[in-house]
Each structure stands twice: as structure tokens, then as C-alpha cells.
Amino acid sequence: MMQDFPTVLDGADASRVGFTSVSADVCFSPVKNATKDGIALQAKGTHPGVVASGEADQYGAVCKILRAMGCSIEDAAPAIYGGISTIPGPQIVLKSSFVCCPSEYAAKFPDPSEVKISSKSSLVVMGSGVTIESLELDGALVIKCEEGATGVIRNLVVKNRGWV
């Protein structure tokens, strides 16, 4: 297993091995259980590891990173899907063409205090040329920037019924 790898190394090889510890809620959410099994696990206080929780955890991870930067992101009220309790949003999907890892977020959100996303919102961002300077979102928004093009989102206020 990966955690055993350093134990097979000797000398200089062993001295070059290190570990990084990251909070599980931003990097790990198993989707391996049947809903029936997930309901039983959640009743015991254990993560259910089902599709509904995996999707909600992905949205939650992005929200946590954006909040840590200073964006204002409202949590949705808990909801139950197929017997599984989750926090269903907001639904923020940042495609890998926009950002691939947390270290890239700062360049894409240069003034995070100017980004406000409501609990009912859905945001999808695609394209390496997008920068979001200021956005107030209460609904659904898809931002797509073709490869080689650039676009700056500045002073944009979107209010619509959204997708949910």
C-alpha cells in the first residue's frame, strides 16, 4: 500500500520521502456503498460513502476552499436524498481547464471578498482564460471561455431561478 512505500527504502532514498496531510473533506469522499448500507452507516455516525454524499462532498470541498480565500459562500440547508442527509449546495463546479488545484485559485479569484454565492446557486466555470474579479450569484451561471480566449467577470450580478 502507498503508506508502506517508505518502509522499503534505504539510505538516501528514504531521506527524500515525505508526506502531506490534507483535511479529508477537501480531498477524499468514497463512493462505494449501496444507498441502503449508507443509510445504516450514517445512522451510526459514519460517513455514508454513497453517490449523494460523494456529490455533496465535492461541492463542499470547492466551497471550503473558496471560503478559506475570503469568498462569501452560503451553505444550503441539509436535505435528504434517498434516505441520505447531505448539504446539497451551492453546486460549484470548477473544471480543470479553469483551476486544477487549490494553489491556482488565487489567480482566478484575485479579490475573493467580492465573490458572493447564495445557497441555491449553481456555478460552472470552464476555460483557462477566465478570471472572476467580482460576482454576486443567486441562481445558475455557466461561464465558458474557449481555449486561447480570455474573459474577466467584473461587477456581474446574476439573479435567476437557478437549476434546483
Short mmCIF file of the C-alpha atoms (twelve columns), coordinates in Angstrom:
data_MODEL
# 
_entry.id   MODEL 
# 
loop_
_atom_site.group_PDB 
_atom_site.id 
_atom_site.type_symbol 
_atom_site.label_atom_id 
_atom_site.label_alt_id 
_atom_site.label_comp_id 
_atom_site.label_asym_id 
_atom_site.label_seq_id 
_atom_site.Cartn_x 
_atom_site.Cartn_y 
_atom_site.Cartn_z 
_atom_site.pdbx_PDB_model_num 
ATOM 1   C CA . MET A 1   0.000   0.000  0.000   1 
ATOM 2   C CA . MET A 2   1.099   3.591  -0.544  1 
ATOM 3   C CA . GLN A 3   1.690   4.248  3.160   1 
ATOM 4   C CA . ASP A 4   4.084   1.277  3.260   1 
ATOM 5   C CA . PHE A 5   6.255   2.555  0.404   1 
ATOM 6   C CA . PRO A 6   8.784   4.456  2.590   1 
ATOM 7   C CA . THR A 7   9.454   1.325  4.639   1 
ATOM 8   C CA . VAL A 8   11.030  -0.415 1.650   1 
ATOM 9   C CA . LEU A 9   13.527  2.384  1.001   1 
ATOM 10  C CA . ASP A 10  17.050  2.613  2.368   1 
ATOM 11  C CA . GLY A 11  19.678  5.328  2.784   1 
ATOM 12  C CA . ALA A 12  19.386  8.475  0.692   1 
ATOM 13  C CA . ASP A 13  16.172  7.269  -0.946  1 
ATOM 14  C CA . ALA A 14  14.437  7.072  2.427   1 
ATOM 15  C CA . SER A 15  15.525  10.594 3.394   1 
ATOM 16  C CA . ARG A 16  13.789  12.096 0.345   1 
ATOM 17  C CA . VAL A 17  10.337  10.726 1.155   1 
ATOM 18  C CA . GLY A 18  7.820   12.958 2.859   1 
ATOM 19  C CA . PHE A 19  4.130   13.191 3.490   1 
ATOM 20  C CA . THR A 20  1.496   15.839 3.048   1 
ATOM 21  C CA . SER A 21  -1.515  15.909 5.303   1 
ATOM 22  C CA . VAL A 22  -4.714  17.451 3.978   1 
ATOM 23  C CA . SER A 23  -8.106  17.551 5.632   1 
ATOM 24  C CA . ALA A 24  -10.172 14.670 4.238   1 
ATOM 25  C CA . ASP A 25  -13.155 16.895 3.497   1 
ATOM 26  C CA . VAL A 26  -11.248 18.611 0.669   1 
ATOM 27  C CA . CYS A 27  -9.623  15.551 -0.877  1 
ATOM 28  C CA . PHE A 28  -11.429 12.304 -0.063  1 
ATOM 29  C CA . SER A 29  -15.010 11.132 -0.306  1 
ATOM 30  C CA . PRO A 30  -15.560 7.471  -1.066  1 
ATOM 31  C CA . VAL A 31  -18.496 6.445  -3.223  1 
ATOM 32  C CA . LYS A 32  -18.508 2.723  -2.621  1 
ATOM 33  C CA . ASN A 33  -21.649 1.772  -0.733  1 
ATOM 34  C CA . ALA A 34  -25.190 0.939  -1.718  1 
ATOM 35  C CA . THR A 35  -27.711 3.504  -0.512  1 
ATOM 36  C CA . LYS A 36  -29.219 1.014  1.948   1 
ATOM 37  C CA . ASP A 37  -25.787 0.424  3.508   1 
ATOM 38  C CA . GLY A 38  -25.056 4.164  3.531   1 
ATOM 39  C CA . ILE A 39  -28.256 4.868  5.456   1 
ATOM 40  C CA . ALA A 40  -27.205 2.368  8.119   1 
ATOM 41  C CA . LEU A 41  -23.682 3.837  8.298   1 
ATOM 42  C CA . GLN A 42  -24.964 7.394  8.586   1 
ATOM 43  C CA . ALA A 43  -27.349 6.323  11.372  1 
ATOM 44  C CA . LYS A 44  -24.251 5.135  13.283  1 
ATOM 45  C CA . GLY A 45  -22.499 8.480  12.722  1 
ATOM 46  C CA . THR A 46  -20.208 7.219  9.955   1 
ATOM 47  C CA . HIS A 47  -19.829 8.807  6.511   1 
ATOM 48  C CA . PRO A 48  -22.288 7.002  4.207   1 
ATOM 49  C CA . GLY A 49  -19.951 6.742  1.200   1 
ATOM 50  C CA . VAL A 50  -22.769 6.824  -1.373  1 
ATOM 51  C CA . VAL A 51  -23.397 8.777  -4.560  1 
ATOM 52  C CA . ALA A 52  -25.429 11.530 -2.852  1 
ATOM 53  C CA . SER A 53  -22.780 12.140 -0.199  1 
ATOM 54  C CA . GLY A 54  -19.936 11.991 -2.731  1 
ATOM 55  C CA . GLU A 55  -21.513 14.639 -4.938  1 
ATOM 56  C CA . ALA A 56  -22.346 16.876 -1.969  1 
ATOM 57  C CA . ASP A 57  -18.814 16.435 -0.599  1 
ATOM 58  C CA . GLN A 58  -17.316 17.554 -3.918  1 
ATOM 59  C CA . TYR A 59  -19.384 20.739 -3.862  1 
ATOM 60  C CA . GLY A 60  -18.496 21.209 -0.199  1 
ATOM 61  C CA . ALA A 61  -14.765 20.912 -0.884  1 
ATOM 62  C CA . VAL A 62  -14.846 23.655 -3.510  1 
ATOM 63  C CA . CYS A 63  -16.932 25.854 -1.207  1 
ATOM 64  C CA . LYS A 64  -14.480 25.308 1.658   1 
ATOM 65  C CA . ILE A 65  -11.524 26.361 -0.496  1 
ATOM 66  C CA . LEU A 66  -13.359 29.464 -1.742  1 
ATOM 67  C CA . ARG A 67  -14.425 30.414 1.801   1 
ATOM 68  C CA . ALA A 68  -10.842 29.996 3.033   1 
ATOM 69  C CA . MET A 69  -9.775  32.529 0.397   1 
ATOM 70  C CA . GLY A 70  -12.407 35.028 1.545   1 
ATOM 71  C CA . CYS A 71  -15.345 34.407 -0.793  1 
ATOM 72  C CA . SER A 72  -18.818 34.610 0.723   1 
ATOM 73  C CA . ILE A 73  -20.441 31.236 0.080   1 
ATOM 74  C CA . GLU A 74  -23.748 30.360 1.775   1 
ATOM 75  C CA . ASP A 75  -24.438 26.743 2.729   1 
ATOM 76  C CA . ALA A 76  -27.725 25.212 1.680   1 
ATOM 77  C CA . ALA A 77  -29.953 23.713 4.340   1 
ATOM 78  C CA . PRO A 78  -29.480 19.977 4.886   1 
ATOM 79  C CA . ALA A 79  -31.587 17.827 2.580   1 
ATOM 80  C CA . ILE A 80  -32.353 14.123 2.416   1 
ATOM 81  C CA . TYR A 81  -31.912 12.195 -0.843  1 
ATOM 82  C CA . GLY A 82  -32.878 8.532  -0.840  1 
ATOM 83  C CA . GLY A 83  -32.542 8.483  2.943   1 
ATOM 84  C CA . ILE A 84  -29.091 10.122 2.974   1 
ATOM 85  C CA . SER A 85  -28.709 13.522 4.656   1 
ATOM 86  C CA . THR A 86  -26.430 15.934 2.777   1 
ATOM 87  C CA . ILE A 87  -25.690 19.628 2.353   1 
ATOM 88  C CA . PRO A 88  -26.625 19.898 -1.350  1 
ATOM 89  C CA . GLY A 89  -25.002 23.139 -2.290  1 
ATOM 90  C CA . PRO A 90  -24.293 25.551 -3.559  1 
ATOM 91  C CA . GLN A 91  -23.262 23.497 -6.540  1 
ATOM 92  C CA . ILE A 92  -19.931 24.906 -7.717  1 
ATOM 93  C CA . VAL A 93  -18.070 23.060 -10.454 1 
ATOM 94  C CA . LEU A 94  -14.692 24.485 -11.425 1 
ATOM 95  C CA . LYS A 95  -13.480 22.467 -14.395 1 
ATOM 96  C CA . SER A 96  -9.810  21.520 -14.576 1 
ATOM 97  C CA . SER A 97  -9.426  23.860 -17.559 1 
ATOM 98  C CA . PHE A 98  -10.176 26.703 -15.100 1 
ATOM 99  C CA . VAL A 99  -8.349  25.558 -11.950 1 
ATOM 100 C CA . CYS A 100 -6.654  22.259 -11.310 1 
ATOM 101 C CA . CYS A 101 -5.514  22.614 -7.694  1 
ATOM 102 C CA . PRO A 102 -6.078  24.996 -4.766  1 
ATOM 103 C CA . SER A 103 -2.839  26.889 -5.411  1 
ATOM 104 C CA . GLU A 104 -4.337  28.186 -8.684  1 
ATOM 105 C CA . TYR A 105 -7.461  29.684 -7.098  1 
ATOM 106 C CA . ALA A 106 -5.828  32.980 -6.034  1 
ATOM 107 C CA . ALA A 107 -5.019  33.960 -9.615  1 
ATOM 108 C CA . LYS A 108 -8.554  33.127 -10.758 1 
ATOM 109 C CA . PHE A 109 -10.248 34.952 -7.850  1 
ATOM 110 C CA . PRO A 110 -7.952  37.966 -7.294  1 
ATOM 111 C CA . ASP A 111 -10.429 39.762 -4.982  1 
ATOM 112 C CA . PRO A 112 -12.315 36.959 -3.212  1 
ATOM 113 C CA . SER A 113 -14.176 39.334 -0.888  1 
ATOM 114 C CA . GLU A 114 -16.066 40.491 -3.995  1 
ATOM 115 C CA . VAL A 115 -17.428 36.998 -4.766  1 
ATOM 116 C CA . LYS A 116 -20.797 36.155 -3.217  1 
ATOM 117 C CA . ILE A 117 -22.672 32.944 -3.987  1 
ATOM 118 C CA . SER A 118 -26.049 32.071 -2.464  1 
ATOM 119 C CA . SER A 119 -27.022 28.678 -1.110  1 
ATOM 120 C CA . LYS A 120 -29.340 27.904 -4.036  1 
ATOM 121 C CA . SER A 121 -26.761 28.695 -6.700  1 
ATOM 122 C CA . SER A 122 -25.131 26.543 -9.351  1 
ATOM 123 C CA . LEU A 123 -21.898 27.787 -10.922 1 
ATOM 124 C CA . VAL A 124 -19.915 26.040 -13.654 1 
ATOM 125 C CA . VAL A 125 -16.659 27.606 -14.885 1 
ATOM 126 C CA . MET A 126 -14.648 26.312 -17.855 1 
ATOM 127 C CA . GLY A 127 -11.601 27.750 -19.580 1 
ATOM 128 C CA . SER A 128 -8.087  28.760 -18.595 1 
ATOM 129 C CA . GLY A 129 -8.623  32.373 -19.656 1 
ATOM 130 C CA . VAL A 130 -11.369 33.165 -17.127 1 
ATOM 131 C CA . THR A 131 -10.753 35.458 -14.138 1 
ATOM 132 C CA . ILE A 132 -13.534 36.199 -11.650 1 
ATOM 133 C CA . GLU A 133 -12.922 39.591 -10.046 1 
ATOM 134 C CA . SER A 134 -16.403 40.276 -8.682  1 
ATOM 135 C CA . LEU A 135 -19.571 38.216 -8.851  1 
ATOM 136 C CA . GLU A 136 -22.859 38.112 -6.984  1 
ATOM 137 C CA . LEU A 137 -24.671 34.911 -7.882  1 
ATOM 138 C CA . ASP A 138 -28.146 33.910 -6.767  1 
ATOM 139 C CA . GLY A 139 -29.203 31.259 -9.275  1 
ATOM 140 C CA . ALA A 140 -27.448 29.421 -12.092 1 
ATOM 141 C CA . LEU A 141 -24.490 30.599 -14.170 1 
ATOM 142 C CA . VAL A 142 -22.270 28.817 -16.690 1 
ATOM 143 C CA . ILE A 143 -19.069 30.582 -17.736 1 
ATOM 144 C CA . LYS A 144 -17.269 29.072 -20.709 1 
ATOM 145 C CA . CYS A 145 -14.175 30.583 -22.272 1 
ATOM 146 C CA . GLU A 146 -12.724 28.973 -25.394 1 
ATOM 147 C CA . GLU A 147 -9.076  27.923 -25.370 1 
ATOM 148 C CA . GLY A 148 -6.873  30.914 -26.220 1 
ATOM 149 C CA . ALA A 149 -9.526  33.478 -25.289 1 
ATOM 150 C CA . THR A 150 -9.716  35.498 -22.074 1 
ATOM 151 C CA . GLY A 151 -12.623 36.850 -20.091 1 
ATOM 152 C CA . VAL A 152 -12.892 38.847 -16.884 1 
ATOM 153 C CA . ILE A 153 -16.024 38.618 -14.759 1 
ATOM 154 C CA . ARG A 154 -16.348 42.022 -13.120 1 
ATOM 155 C CA . ASN A 155 -19.358 43.556 -11.319 1 
ATOM 156 C CA . LEU A 156 -21.631 40.769 -12.555 1 
ATOM 157 C CA . VAL A 157 -24.890 40.263 -10.671 1 
ATOM 158 C CA . VAL A 158 -26.922 37.203 -11.638 1 
ATOM 159 C CA . LYS A 159 -30.324 36.510 -10.104 1 
ATOM 160 C CA . ASN A 160 -32.489 33.804 -11.606 1 
ATOM 161 C CA . ARG A 161 -34.492 30.716 -10.590 1 
ATOM 162 C CA . GLY A 162 -31.429 28.504 -10.822 1 
ATOM 163 C CA . TRP A 163 -31.458 24.784 -11.562 1 
ATOM 164 C CA . VAL A 164 -32.580 23.388 -8.222  1 
# 
